[in-house]
Structures are given as structure tokens and as C-alpha cells.
Amino acid sequence: MSYNAKGNVFMEKQADYNKLSEDEHIKDKSDYLRGSIKDSLKDPLTGALFPDDVKLIKYHGSYQQYDRDLESERKQKKLEPLYQFMVRVRAAGGVTTPQQWLSLDELSNLYGNGTIKLTTRQSFQFHGILKRNLKPTIQAINETLLSTLATCGDVNRNVMCNPNPYQSHIHEEVYGLAGEISDYFLPKTTAYHEIWLDKEKVAGTPDFEPLYQHNYLPRKFKIAIAVPPNNDIDVFANDLGLIAIEQNNKVLGFNICVGGGLGSTFGVQETYPRLADVIGFSPKEKVFEVAETVIAIQRDYGNRSDRKLSRLKHTIDDRGLEWFVGELQNRLGWNLTKPKFYQFKSNGDEYGWLKGINNKWFYTLFVEHGRVRDENDYQLKKALREIAKIHTGDFRLTGNQNLIIGNIEEGKKQGVQAILELYGVGNHPKLTGLRKSSMACVALNTCGLAFAEAERYLPSLINKLEVIMRNNGLENAEINIRMTGCPNNCARSSLGEIGFVGRAIGRYNMYLGASHNGDRLNTLYKEMLSEENILEELEPIIEAYAQDRLEEEHFGDFVIRKKIVEPTERPIRVMN
């Protein structure tokens, strides 16, 4: 039986048990996410976990992967794949202390591949962790007062928001709310603490998930909070988006957006990117109730037979937006009011120095595709390590894979700047607009879903595109360019003014026409393009943009005005 957030038995029965997806059966018999993970970790015969535990470990913050670069070589030697694990670290709003940063830096060298990945959801990722090192890694993360719990799996993920609460009092209020929501919707099972932290389960106290219940959600659930005019966390790409509405320098409440999600599957028309619809306004004091009820509706009605169709966007489209709003308001016992006016100008980051309302300094640093590492003349990892040693503020992850060195004392600002320059990383003014506006997912070599490169390839493609941009006087033009290795859209390629989705090694579908502020999807332009094809197709479009664009017209708007692509068939709907 399923229950809604108020404890009433839900009227409609789920699909027959035998029709449920494999994941649902695994969750059902997992004993609140325990499974046989403890035994899997001890198995010396393989670097992998037992099949069911591969699914369950996601809820604990890890994905089992393997090094795809070595796949052929290991097959020839009759060796199993080089199994390894990605571990994702949860930090509400993406904030860590200098001490935590130093600990994560050390862990990346001790157990990982020596790099830190900043994700598009304001989390940290480690890659290349072997099974024997998985538990020590998660234990060490918890010792820093961070956690990996619920960074993956069919639960609410890390709640996103603007990472700088000291931009204004509004930002401060929203940041606090994001942390509260993130903590509130954490799973209540004690399995995580038993498996990774060696806590004993107290006899006679069975686990109970008051919201998620025995089988958790049909699929992952994402929440983000935006503060206009900046949409730097792509609020419409989330299952639940909250747009802060200000009045007299305080948060009056939030416009409620539901049904966003960008993942799809090639060849399956029933899957598609979708931006969240704006369904109404909620007072600030009631937004927790709204969020919990939205999650409960998805828990009760979401598709548990086909995981490709299990996100909230499918639940809404299958039953209708009006049905969803009616169900939400019926469960709440009160109605949302008409959405209030808001306006977004951009979904990118503003780089460089900013003085906060607390009179401390914040430096937003470009991190190419979120990969913190050292290169020959660009010693990013070393620079941040040295800054952390003298820093008394914090580090803040943005939703665009960049980093804010935050709460810098006036007397330490010059020292931070000197370190950035010493290691060659304080050079963002030299970066082109195209590069600063780029995002890419991990893709190869670690992601098992990737069809093509993304993070490792996009920088070299931008090198070639920059020549075209420079030849047309567009070196500083900020055009959102995003690349993913598959249509799961982890780098939100559907919101790129120029978007690439990998189809095969060296081949990409190219999409054009997303808005610069994240409120319009792009449209498929051409399929299966090689690098040569990409450059051939984009050069005349960029030339036309340089010559014929209107004043302050963004690239995505230009290609639609010139009918190079048609506008998206799935625009945002605003209910009045």
C-alpha cells in the first residue's frame, strides 16, 4: 500500500508486482537499502559488487564504473574490467570549509585518481576508487562532517541554490532554506551508518521512512531554488523549482515550478527533455509543505514499471498538468495563487571579485568543466590547496561547475590573488566568452552510459571554434555551449545555445536555440556530425550572427529569429 504525506491510504493501486521494474524488486527486498553490500565489499574474487548491490550503492552516494580506456586490453588478457567507483559528496548549497577542502584534496590523491570533479549540482565527485578503498573513502568524508548519503538513488538529491548568500539578504535567506530542505528530505534509514560508519543497529527499532516508505521514489528527484535575475542553477531543469519572489528586501514566497528533467533515450519517443511549468505562488512559510506534497504525489503516482518513464515530468504529462495541480491543492487543503512576476537575464556565472553585504570578498574562479587538477602551467589543484592553508572563509561550488573562494577577509584578499597568479589560474579575463560559458559531463573514460567524449574533448573543440569567433569579432561573446556524452544530459546540453549530445565516438547530434537565461530548450539541428562537420556547420551561422544580430541579441534568440531552427515544441507553461 502507498500513503500520501498526510498518512491516508492512496486510492489507486500500483502496477502488479510482477510488472514492476527490476529496481523496484531490489528496493523491496533490500531492508531499507542494506541489501548485501557488507558482503559485497568483502568479496575478494572480484573488484565489483554483487548485481543488486550495484543498484543499492547509489543511495549511499556511489556508482560502480570501470575504466573503459582499458576495456579492450583487459579483454585480451582475459581479465575482468577494471572496476572502480565514483563517490559523490553532498554539501548543501555546495559549501565547504578550508579544512574540508584540504581533506577532500588529500582523499583524491590517497584513494582516487588525483582529481576532484565539481558537478553541475554543486557536489564533489571522486573517480577511480577501488572497492577495497570505498569504505575508507566514505568514512573519511564523514569524518570531515560531510556525507555521501542520497547524492544518488531514487530520493531527493542535493538541493541547489545560488552559492553566495552574501550577495544580498535575499540570497542569504534562500541559501538557509536550501540547506533545511536538503536535510529534511534525507532518507531516515540507518543502513548508511551501519555499513559505512560501523554503527550498530539498535534492537527493536525497525527502520521507517515516513515520506519515502519501503520502496522510495520511482526515480531520482531534484530541487533547485533560484533568485532572479540570475538563473545560475537552471531552475526549470528540476523536478521542483522554486523561484524566490522578493518584497521589501525579504523573501515573500516562491513561484512553484514542476516537471523539469532533461534526460532522454535515443530511439524512444516517449522520453524527452522538458522544462518545468510554473503552476502558482506559495508563501514562504508553506513551501516545505508544498515540496513534501509534490514528492508524495510522485511517490504514489510515478511509473514504477519503466524507469525511462518514471520521472515527475512523465507523471505530469501522462495525467495532465491540471490534474497534478488539482491533486496537489487537494492534498494541501489550500490553493496556490497566481504566479508573481519574475525575470531572468542569464544562467551563467559572473567571474572575478565581488564584495558581499558582510564586507568580505568573494572570488568566482573558472574551472574548466569542473575538473580540479594540475597541468603544466595551470596548477589549479595546488593553488587551491595553498589558498585553503591561509583561508579563513569557505569554498562554494556553483551550478556551472565553477568555484567561489568565499568570505575572504580584506587583509587576505591580496594573498589569495597572489597565489592565483603564481600558479597561473587567476587569468579568467584572458578566457573567451565561449569557454567561460561551457559545460561538459564526465563521459568517457569512466561513465558506462557515454557514447562519446565530452569533458576530455570539448576544450579542444572550443580551441577551434574560438578561431571562428575571433575572426568575426566575437571573442568576448558569451554563448552557452554544453556537451554530454549521452542523452542523459548531466551537463544540461538541452539548455545550451549550442548543445552537443554524443552518438558514437567522434560523432555528435548538434542542437541550437536555447535561451541565454535557461527558460527555453534547444532544438535538434543536425545529427551524427564529426568535428569537421561541426565546424563547417557553425562557421557560417557564427558569421551571420556577427553581421546580422540585433543589439544585445543572444545567439540562441538569433538562430530562432533567422529560422535556422524552429523554437522548441515544449515551451514552459505558466498557469494563471
DODOLUM-589674 format. One record per residue (C-alpha): residue in one letter; x, y negated, z. Coordinates in nm, 3 decimals. Example, Ala and Ser with C-alpha at 12.3 -4.5 7.8 and 13.67 -1.06 7.14 Angstrom:
REC res      c1      c2      c3
REC   A   1.230   0.450   0.780
REC   S   1.367   0.106   0.714
This chain:
REC res      c1      c2      c3
REC   M   0.000   0.000   0.000
REC   S   0.108  -0.358  -0.061
REC   Y   0.035  -0.650   0.164
REC   N   0.037  -1.020   0.096
REC   A   0.217  -1.275   0.311
REC   K  -0.080  -1.301   0.547
REC   G  -0.099  -0.926   0.603
REC   N  -0.411  -0.849   0.404
REC   V  -0.420  -0.528   0.208
REC   F  -0.375  -0.609  -0.157
REC   M  -0.670  -0.501  -0.365
REC   E  -0.508  -0.375  -0.679
REC   K  -0.312  -0.050  -0.673
REC   Q   0.034  -0.042  -0.833
REC   A   0.117   0.191  -1.119
REC   D   0.104   0.560  -1.048
REC   Y   0.409   0.671  -0.855
REC   N   0.538   0.882  -1.143
REC   K   0.523   0.583  -1.377
REC   L   0.744   0.366  -1.160
REC   S   1.095   0.285  -1.279
REC   E   1.394   0.480  -1.151
REC   D   1.496   0.181  -0.941
REC   E   1.164   0.189  -0.757
REC   H   1.212   0.554  -0.664
REC   I   1.565   0.479  -0.544
REC   K   1.444   0.192  -0.326
REC   D   1.158   0.403  -0.194
REC   K   1.384   0.677  -0.059
REC   S   1.676   0.452   0.039
REC   D   1.577   0.399   0.404
REC   Y   1.583   0.023   0.367
REC   L   1.885   0.007   0.135
REC   R   2.107   0.258   0.316
REC   G   2.098   0.542   0.067
REC   S   2.416   0.747   0.083
REC   I   2.652   0.450   0.049
REC   K   2.858   0.556   0.352
REC   D   2.923   0.897   0.195
REC   S   2.990   0.746  -0.149
REC   L   3.263   0.528  -0.007
REC   K   3.436   0.829   0.149
REC   D   3.429   1.049  -0.164
REC   P   3.798   1.088  -0.268
REC   L   3.728   1.259  -0.602
REC   T   3.614   0.951  -0.794
REC   G   3.653   0.576  -0.793
REC   A   3.277   0.545  -0.844
REC   L   2.980   0.563  -0.612
REC   F   2.700   0.818  -0.635
REC   P   2.450   0.713  -0.909
REC   D   2.171   0.598  -0.674
REC   D   2.418   0.403  -0.462
REC   V   2.537   0.213  -0.769
REC   K   2.191   0.056  -0.772
REC   L   2.165   0.006  -0.396
REC   I   2.501  -0.156  -0.351
REC   K   2.376  -0.459  -0.545
REC   Y   2.165  -0.559  -0.245
REC   H   2.483  -0.558  -0.041
REC   G   2.649  -0.801  -0.283
REC   S   2.847  -0.583  -0.521
REC   Y   2.831  -0.439  -0.874
REC   Q   3.017  -0.129  -0.982
REC   Q   3.206  -0.200  -1.305
REC   Y   3.505  -0.066  -1.492
REC   D   3.794  -0.213  -1.687
REC   R   3.669  -0.199  -2.046
REC   D   4.007  -0.306  -2.185
REC   L   4.145   0.031  -2.072
REC   E   3.845   0.241  -2.177
REC   S   3.995   0.400  -2.492
REC   E   4.334   0.461  -2.335
REC   R   4.186   0.636  -2.035
REC   K   3.957   0.848  -2.252
REC   Q   4.258   0.969  -2.450
REC   K   4.429   1.066  -2.126
REC   K   4.109   1.241  -2.010
REC   L   4.080   1.008  -1.712
REC   E   3.757   0.867  -1.578
REC   P   3.702   0.493  -1.636
REC   L   3.899   0.263  -1.407
REC   Y   3.607   0.195  -1.177
REC   Q   3.623  -0.127  -0.983
REC   F   3.383  -0.357  -0.808
REC   M   3.270  -0.714  -0.829
REC   V   3.187  -0.871  -0.493
REC   R   2.974  -1.184  -0.475
REC   V   2.992  -1.416  -0.175
REC   R   2.686  -1.601  -0.052
REC   A   2.730  -1.962   0.057
REC   A   2.408  -2.166   0.078
REC   G   2.447  -2.470  -0.145
REC   G   2.794  -2.337  -0.232
REC   V   2.976  -2.497   0.064
REC   T   3.283  -2.356   0.239
REC   T   3.537  -2.490   0.486
REC   P   3.909  -2.520   0.402
REC   Q   3.974  -2.223   0.632
REC   Q   3.717  -2.015   0.445
REC   W   3.869  -2.119   0.113
REC   L   4.213  -2.005   0.226
REC   S   4.069  -1.672   0.339
REC   L   3.895  -1.618   0.005
REC   D   4.214  -1.713  -0.178
REC   E   4.408  -1.455   0.022
REC   L   4.144  -1.187  -0.035
REC   S   4.153  -1.242  -0.411
REC   N   4.524  -1.156  -0.405
REC   L   4.504  -0.878  -0.148
REC   Y   4.212  -0.680  -0.294
REC   G   4.102  -0.849  -0.618
REC   N   4.265  -0.941  -0.948
REC   G   4.422  -1.260  -0.812
REC   T   4.149  -1.496  -0.932
REC   I   3.832  -1.648  -0.787
REC   K   3.525  -1.690  -1.006
REC   L   3.286  -1.978  -0.934
REC   T   2.945  -1.868  -1.056
REC   T   2.657  -2.053  -1.218
REC   R   2.457  -2.001  -0.896
REC   Q   2.705  -2.167  -0.659
REC   S   2.855  -1.841  -0.539
REC   F   3.205  -1.691  -0.537
REC   Q   3.294  -1.369  -0.715
REC   F   3.591  -1.138  -0.677
REC   H   3.673  -0.895  -0.956
REC   G   3.888  -0.585  -0.978
REC   I   3.826  -0.447  -0.628
REC   L   3.886  -0.073  -0.596
REC   K   3.647   0.147  -0.399
REC   R   3.890   0.203  -0.114
REC   N   3.915  -0.174  -0.069
REC   L   3.544  -0.252  -0.093
REC   K   3.462  -0.221   0.275
REC   P   3.772  -0.411   0.395
REC   T   3.684  -0.691   0.149
REC   I   3.324  -0.726   0.271
REC   Q   3.436  -0.705   0.633
REC   A   3.692  -0.978   0.579
REC   I   3.433  -1.201   0.409
REC   N   3.203  -1.166   0.708
REC   E   3.490  -1.246   0.943
REC   T   3.510  -1.585   0.773
REC   L   3.139  -1.638   0.864
REC   L   3.031  -1.587   0.503
REC   S   2.830  -1.294   0.368
REC   T   2.763  -1.090   0.056
REC   L   2.412  -0.982   0.160
REC   A   2.138  -1.040  -0.101
REC   T   2.366  -1.204  -0.357
REC   C   2.240  -0.933  -0.595
REC   G   1.943  -0.694  -0.600
REC   D   1.564  -0.726  -0.607
REC   V   1.545  -1.001  -0.347
REC   N   1.567  -1.378  -0.334
REC   R   1.919  -1.479  -0.438
REC   N   2.134  -1.772  -0.330
REC   V   1.925  -2.092  -0.324
REC   M   2.073  -2.362  -0.546
REC   C   2.073  -2.738  -0.492
REC   N   2.287  -3.041  -0.562
REC   P   2.607  -2.960  -0.372
REC   N   2.675  -3.310  -0.239
REC   P   2.434  -3.402   0.040
REC   Y   2.618  -3.731   0.096
REC   Q   2.519  -3.873  -0.240
REC   S   2.209  -4.009  -0.069
REC   H   1.981  -3.938   0.225
REC   I   1.754  -3.753  -0.019
REC   H   2.036  -3.520  -0.119
REC   E   2.118  -3.461   0.246
REC   E   1.759  -3.363   0.322
REC   V   1.736  -3.132   0.020
REC   Y   2.066  -2.963   0.100
REC   G   1.944  -2.882   0.450
REC   L   1.622  -2.737   0.312
REC   A   1.811  -2.516   0.064
REC   G   2.008  -2.359   0.348
REC   E   1.693  -2.298   0.551
REC   I   1.511  -2.135   0.260
REC   S   1.813  -1.920   0.175
REC   D   1.839  -1.789   0.532
REC   Y   1.464  -1.744   0.573
REC   F   1.432  -1.508   0.279
REC   L   1.728  -1.285   0.362
REC   P   1.640  -0.914   0.395
REC   K   1.583  -0.810   0.756
REC   T   1.720  -0.454   0.723
REC   T   2.014  -0.375   0.949
REC   A   2.166  -0.144   0.685
REC   Y   2.419  -0.407   0.577
REC   H   2.562  -0.447   0.926
REC   E   2.571  -0.071   0.983
REC   I   2.751   0.014   0.656
REC   W   3.000  -0.271   0.630
REC   L   3.040  -0.408   0.983
REC   D   3.019  -0.080   1.179
REC   K   2.721  -0.189   1.385
REC   E   2.519   0.086   1.549
REC   K   2.151   0.113   1.472
REC   V   1.951   0.069   1.790
REC   A   1.744   0.382   1.858
REC   G   1.369   0.337   1.847
REC   T   1.381   0.013   1.645
REC   P   1.282   0.102   1.288
REC   D   1.355  -0.146   1.011
REC   F   1.070  -0.362   0.891
REC   E   1.066  -0.611   0.605
REC   P   0.773  -0.844   0.671
REC   L   0.797  -1.006   0.327
REC   Y   0.981  -0.760   0.104
REC   Q   0.825  -0.447   0.262
REC   H   0.951  -0.100   0.181
REC   N   1.023  -0.143  -0.189
REC   Y   1.143  -0.504  -0.200
REC   L   1.067  -0.709  -0.513
REC   P   1.017  -0.572  -0.866
REC   R   1.327  -0.766  -0.978
REC   K   1.556  -1.048  -0.869
REC   F   1.407  -1.380  -0.761
REC   K   1.576  -1.719  -0.796
REC   I   1.501  -2.053  -0.628
REC   A   1.657  -2.391  -0.703
REC   I   1.595  -2.746  -0.578
REC   A   1.666  -3.047  -0.797
REC   V   1.693  -3.416  -0.712
REC   P   1.606  -3.639  -1.009
REC   P   1.752  -3.790  -1.219
REC   N   2.014  -3.508  -1.213
REC   N   1.913  -3.157  -1.311
REC   D   2.258  -3.018  -1.238
REC   I   2.122  -2.680  -1.123
REC   D   1.887  -2.622  -1.420
REC   V   1.577  -2.612  -1.204
REC   F   1.350  -2.486  -1.485
REC   A   1.558  -2.170  -1.534
REC   N   1.445  -2.033  -1.196
REC   D   1.151  -1.822  -1.083
REC   L   1.066  -2.101  -0.841
REC   G   1.189  -2.454  -0.894
REC   L   1.138  -2.743  -0.654
REC   I   1.172  -3.100  -0.784
REC   A   1.222  -3.345  -0.499
REC   I   0.990  -3.646  -0.503
REC   E   1.118  -3.950  -0.317
REC   Q   0.928  -4.220  -0.138
REC   N   1.091  -4.491   0.076
REC   N   1.425  -4.308   0.067
REC   K   1.273  -3.990   0.209
REC   V   1.155  -3.665   0.054
REC   L   0.778  -3.690   0.021
REC   G   0.744  -3.338  -0.116
REC   F   0.815  -3.130  -0.423
REC   N   0.674  -3.063  -0.766
REC   I   0.636  -2.685  -0.786
REC   C   0.770  -2.507  -1.095
REC   V   0.715  -2.135  -1.156
REC   G   0.809  -1.870  -1.407
REC   G   1.156  -1.962  -1.527
REC   G   1.402  -1.697  -1.640
REC   L   1.637  -1.681  -1.938
REC   G   1.722  -1.313  -1.978
REC   S   1.601  -1.109  -2.274
REC   T   1.686  -0.789  -2.462
REC   F   1.778  -0.771  -2.831
REC   G   1.506  -0.599  -3.031
REC   V   1.246  -0.615  -2.752
REC   Q   0.999  -0.890  -2.843
REC   E   0.827  -0.866  -2.506
REC   T   1.139  -1.016  -2.346
REC   Y   1.231  -1.381  -2.392
REC   P   1.380  -1.688  -2.229
REC   R   1.122  -1.901  -2.052
REC   L   1.136  -2.227  -1.862
REC   A   0.928  -2.277  -1.551
REC   D   0.594  -2.456  -1.574
REC   V   0.513  -2.745  -1.342
REC   I   0.195  -2.645  -1.160
REC   G   0.148  -2.912  -0.894
REC   F   0.283  -3.100  -0.595
REC   S   0.331  -2.977  -0.239
REC   P   0.402  -3.188   0.070
REC   K   0.746  -3.125   0.216
REC   E   0.612  -2.962   0.533
REC   K   0.426  -2.696   0.332
REC   V   0.695  -2.597   0.082
REC   F   0.809  -2.294   0.288
REC   E   0.455  -2.161   0.279
REC   V   0.439  -2.215  -0.096
REC   A   0.770  -2.038  -0.156
REC   E   0.677  -1.739   0.059
REC   T   0.340  -1.704  -0.110
REC   V   0.488  -1.722  -0.461
REC   I   0.732  -1.445  -0.368
REC   A   0.449  -1.237  -0.217
REC   I   0.240  -1.265  -0.534
REC   Q   0.533  -1.148  -0.743
REC   R   0.591  -0.862  -0.495
REC   D   0.229  -0.749  -0.528
REC   Y   0.170  -0.801  -0.899
REC   G   0.512  -0.776  -1.063
REC   N   0.576  -0.492  -1.309
REC   R   0.745  -0.201  -1.132
REC   S   0.735   0.036  -1.430
REC   D   0.951  -0.150  -1.682
REC   R   1.235  -0.360  -1.540
REC   K   1.269  -0.550  -1.865
REC   L   0.923  -0.693  -1.794
REC   S   0.947  -0.732  -1.419
REC   R   1.038  -1.098  -1.363
REC   L   0.783  -1.352  -1.244
REC   K   0.768  -1.505  -1.593
REC   H   0.617  -1.181  -1.725
REC   T   0.368  -1.161  -1.439
REC   I   0.251  -1.514  -1.519
REC   D   0.235  -1.466  -1.895
REC   D   0.058  -1.131  -1.866
REC   R  -0.212  -1.266  -1.636
REC   G  -0.217  -1.634  -1.730
REC   L  -0.087  -1.946  -1.560
REC   E  -0.436  -2.044  -1.446
REC   W  -0.476  -1.704  -1.279
REC   F  -0.145  -1.748  -1.100
REC   V  -0.228  -2.095  -0.970
REC   G  -0.569  -1.971  -0.857
REC   E  -0.414  -1.674  -0.676
REC   L  -0.154  -1.899  -0.514
REC   Q  -0.409  -2.152  -0.391
REC   N  -0.646  -1.880  -0.274
REC   R  -0.373  -1.724  -0.061
REC   L  -0.259  -2.063   0.067
REC   G  -0.608  -2.175   0.158
REC   W  -0.537  -2.520   0.013
REC   N  -0.474  -2.669  -0.331
REC   L  -0.166  -2.821  -0.482
REC   T  -0.220  -3.175  -0.601
REC   K  -0.133  -3.324  -0.940
REC   P   0.242  -3.322  -1.017
REC   K   0.411  -3.653  -0.945
REC   F   0.626  -3.844  -1.192
REC   Y   0.991  -3.746  -1.226
REC   Q   1.261  -3.794  -1.488
REC   F   1.581  -3.601  -1.556
REC   K   1.869  -3.754  -1.751
REC   S   2.132  -3.480  -1.754
REC   N   2.207  -3.124  -1.639
REC   G   2.584  -3.167  -1.626
REC   D   2.831  -3.272  -1.356
REC   E   2.988  -3.615  -1.308
REC   Y   3.363  -3.576  -1.268
REC   G   3.607  -3.771  -1.059
REC   W   3.585  -3.968  -0.736
REC   L   3.262  -4.062  -0.559
REC   K   3.224  -4.231  -0.221
REC   G   2.943  -4.083  -0.015
REC   I   2.696  -4.253   0.214
REC   N   2.911  -4.126   0.503
REC   N   3.204  -4.336   0.370
REC   K   3.404  -4.024   0.283
REC   W   3.530  -3.932  -0.062
REC   F   3.425  -3.652  -0.297
REC   Y   3.621  -3.536  -0.599
REC   T   3.446  -3.329  -0.868
REC   L   3.702  -3.114  -1.047
REC   F   3.651  -2.945  -1.382
REC   V   3.713  -2.569  -1.355
REC   E   3.702  -2.410  -1.698
REC   H   3.424  -2.152  -1.686
REC   G   3.464  -2.130  -1.309
REC   R   3.783  -1.923  -1.315
REC   V   4.024  -2.036  -1.041
REC   R   4.368  -1.914  -1.140
REC   D   4.720  -2.031  -1.210
REC   E   4.853  -2.083  -1.561
REC   N   5.188  -2.212  -1.684
REC   D   5.132  -2.585  -1.650
REC   Y   4.793  -2.574  -1.480
REC   Q   4.836  -2.435  -1.129
REC   L   4.476  -2.466  -1.015
REC   K   4.474  -2.189  -0.756
REC   K   4.797  -2.312  -0.598
REC   A   4.675  -2.673  -0.597
REC   L   4.352  -2.586  -0.417
REC   R   4.544  -2.374  -0.168
REC   E   4.770  -2.670  -0.086
REC   I   4.473  -2.905  -0.059
REC   A   4.297  -2.664   0.176
REC   K   4.600  -2.672   0.406
REC   I   4.566  -3.050   0.461
REC   H   4.193  -3.092   0.401
REC   T   3.956  -3.160   0.691
REC   G   3.638  -3.169   0.483
REC   D   3.493  -2.891   0.268
REC   F   3.474  -2.734  -0.079
REC   R   3.147  -2.739  -0.275
REC   L   3.051  -2.533  -0.579
REC   T   2.834  -2.687  -0.849
REC   G   2.579  -2.507  -1.063
REC   N   2.802  -2.569  -1.365
REC   Q   3.097  -2.364  -1.235
REC   N   3.289  -2.668  -1.115
REC   L   3.425  -2.762  -0.773
REC   I   3.379  -3.062  -0.545
REC   I   3.650  -3.131  -0.289
REC   G   3.422  -3.290  -0.033
REC   N   3.428  -3.512   0.274
REC   I   3.782  -3.636   0.221
REC   E   3.895  -3.885   0.482
REC   E   4.010  -4.221   0.345
REC   G   4.360  -4.156   0.473
REC   K   4.382  -3.818   0.294
REC   K   4.246  -3.928  -0.046
REC   Q   4.587  -4.025  -0.182
REC   G   4.739  -3.695  -0.065
REC   V   4.468  -3.492  -0.241
REC   Q   4.516  -3.692  -0.561
REC   A   4.892  -3.638  -0.545
REC   I   4.850  -3.258  -0.517
REC   L   4.609  -3.252  -0.812
REC   E   4.859  -3.443  -1.024
REC   L   5.158  -3.239  -0.906
REC   Y   5.002  -2.914  -1.023
REC   G   4.856  -3.056  -1.343
REC   V   4.488  -3.028  -1.252
REC   G   4.392  -3.389  -1.190
REC   N   4.361  -3.453  -1.562
REC   H   3.991  -3.443  -1.634
REC   P   3.997  -3.785  -1.812
REC   K   4.205  -3.612  -2.081
REC   L   3.940  -3.347  -2.135
REC   T   3.697  -3.385  -2.423
REC   G   3.325  -3.421  -2.369
REC   L   3.266  -3.084  -2.532
REC   R   3.500  -2.895  -2.300
REC   K   3.370  -3.068  -1.987
REC   S   3.017  -2.966  -2.086
REC   S   3.097  -2.599  -2.148
REC   M   2.996  -2.287  -1.956
REC   A   3.064  -1.917  -2.010
REC   C   2.983  -1.595  -1.830
REC   V   3.239  -1.333  -1.729
REC   A   3.154  -1.089  -2.013
REC   L   3.448  -0.868  -2.112
REC   N   3.651  -0.708  -1.972
REC   T   3.451  -0.631  -1.659
REC   C   3.080  -0.669  -1.734
REC   G   2.928  -0.345  -1.857
REC   L   2.645  -0.528  -2.033
REC   A   2.857  -0.753  -2.254
REC   F   2.860  -0.702  -2.632
REC   A   3.125  -0.969  -2.690
REC   E   3.371  -1.200  -2.519
REC   A   3.263  -1.522  -2.350
REC   E   3.483  -1.661  -2.073
REC   R   3.806  -1.539  -2.236
REC   Y   3.707  -1.662  -2.584
REC   L   3.513  -1.989  -2.555
REC   P   3.820  -2.205  -2.469
REC   S   3.990  -2.112  -2.798
REC   L   3.670  -2.176  -2.996
REC   I   3.642  -2.517  -2.832
REC   N   4.000  -2.590  -2.938
REC   K   3.889  -2.555  -3.300
REC   L   3.561  -2.740  -3.253
REC   E   3.745  -3.027  -3.085
REC   V   3.932  -3.089  -3.411
REC   I   3.599  -3.136  -3.590
REC   M   3.468  -3.356  -3.308
REC   R   3.786  -3.569  -3.309
REC   N   3.778  -3.611  -3.687
REC   N   3.427  -3.755  -3.651
REC   G   3.498  -3.987  -3.360
REC   L   3.308  -3.768  -3.115
REC   E   3.590  -3.671  -2.883
REC   N   3.405  -3.804  -2.579
REC   A   3.056  -3.692  -2.681
REC   E   2.908  -3.464  -2.418
REC   I   2.736  -3.178  -2.596
REC   N   2.629  -2.888  -2.376
REC   I   2.789  -2.573  -2.518
REC   R   2.728  -2.241  -2.348
REC   M   2.829  -1.884  -2.430
REC   T   2.719  -1.548  -2.293
REC   G   2.840  -1.201  -2.385
REC   C   2.484  -1.065  -2.396
REC   P   2.126  -1.196  -2.385
REC   N   2.100  -1.164  -2.006
REC   N   2.201  -1.530  -2.010
REC   C   2.414  -1.558  -1.695
REC   A   2.571  -1.879  -1.827
REC   R   2.227  -2.009  -1.930
REC   S   2.312  -2.015  -2.301
REC   S   1.944  -2.077  -2.383
REC   L   1.989  -2.425  -2.236
REC   G   2.294  -2.512  -2.444
REC   E   2.255  -2.780  -2.708
REC   I   2.486  -2.535  -2.881
REC   G   2.434  -2.183  -2.745
REC   F   2.610  -1.858  -2.832
REC   V   2.498  -1.507  -2.742
REC   G   2.729  -1.215  -2.814
REC   R   2.605  -0.946  -3.054
REC   A   2.926  -0.749  -3.116
REC   I   3.299  -0.802  -3.081
REC   G   3.368  -1.128  -3.264
REC   R   3.002  -1.183  -3.360
REC   Y   2.750  -1.423  -3.207
REC   N   2.399  -1.550  -3.253
REC   M   2.402  -1.930  -3.257
REC   Y   2.122  -2.137  -3.108
REC   L   2.067  -2.512  -3.136
REC   G   1.836  -2.778  -2.999
REC   A   1.816  -2.752  -2.621
REC   S   1.771  -3.082  -2.442
REC   H   2.059  -3.253  -2.266
REC   N   1.867  -3.255  -1.939
REC   G   1.764  -2.889  -1.925
REC   D   1.391  -2.919  -1.996
REC   R   1.384  -2.764  -2.344
REC   L   1.512  -2.428  -2.470
REC   N   1.721  -2.399  -2.783
REC   T   1.614  -2.216  -3.100
REC   L   1.788  -1.941  -3.295
REC   Y   1.977  -2.093  -3.589
REC   K   2.173  -1.803  -3.741
REC   E   2.270  -1.451  -3.640
REC   M   2.587  -1.241  -3.635
REC   L   2.828  -1.524  -3.701
REC   S   3.205  -1.480  -3.697
REC   E   3.429  -1.761  -3.577
REC   E   3.483  -1.867  -3.937
REC   N   3.106  -1.875  -3.991
REC   I   3.052  -2.076  -3.671
REC   L   3.298  -2.345  -3.777
REC   E   3.156  -2.356  -4.130
REC   E   2.801  -2.398  -3.999
REC   L   2.877  -2.653  -3.727
REC   E   3.112  -2.883  -3.919
REC   P   2.850  -3.043  -4.149
REC   I   2.599  -3.068  -3.861
REC   I   2.854  -3.246  -3.641
REC   E   2.946  -3.476  -3.933
REC   A   2.578  -3.562  -3.982
REC   Y   2.538  -3.624  -3.609
REC   A   2.831  -3.868  -3.614
REC   Q   2.683  -4.059  -3.907
REC   D   2.307  -4.048  -3.853
REC   R   2.240  -4.024  -3.478
REC   L   2.028  -4.285  -3.310
REC   E   2.160  -4.495  -3.026
REC   E   2.218  -4.270  -2.721
REC   E   2.061  -3.974  -2.907
REC   H   2.184  -3.641  -2.778
REC   F   2.292  -3.361  -3.009
REC   G   2.002  -3.133  -2.915
REC   D   1.747  -3.403  -2.996
REC   F   1.926  -3.486  -3.321
REC   V   1.912  -3.134  -3.467
REC   I   1.540  -3.120  -3.398
REC   R   1.470  -3.466  -3.540
REC   K   1.661  -3.370  -3.854
REC   K   1.471  -3.037  -3.869
REC   I   1.791  -2.835  -3.862
REC   V   1.599  -2.614  -3.620
REC   E   1.239  -2.621  -3.509
REC   P   1.165  -2.707  -3.146
REC   T   1.118  -2.416  -2.908
REC   E   0.797  -2.216  -2.920
REC   R   0.798  -2.202  -2.540
REC   P   0.790  -2.562  -2.410
REC   I   0.736  -2.644  -2.044
REC   R   0.372  -2.675  -1.948
REC   V   0.272  -2.939  -1.692
REC   M  -0.064  -2.877  -1.526
REC   N  -0.274  -3.179  -1.438
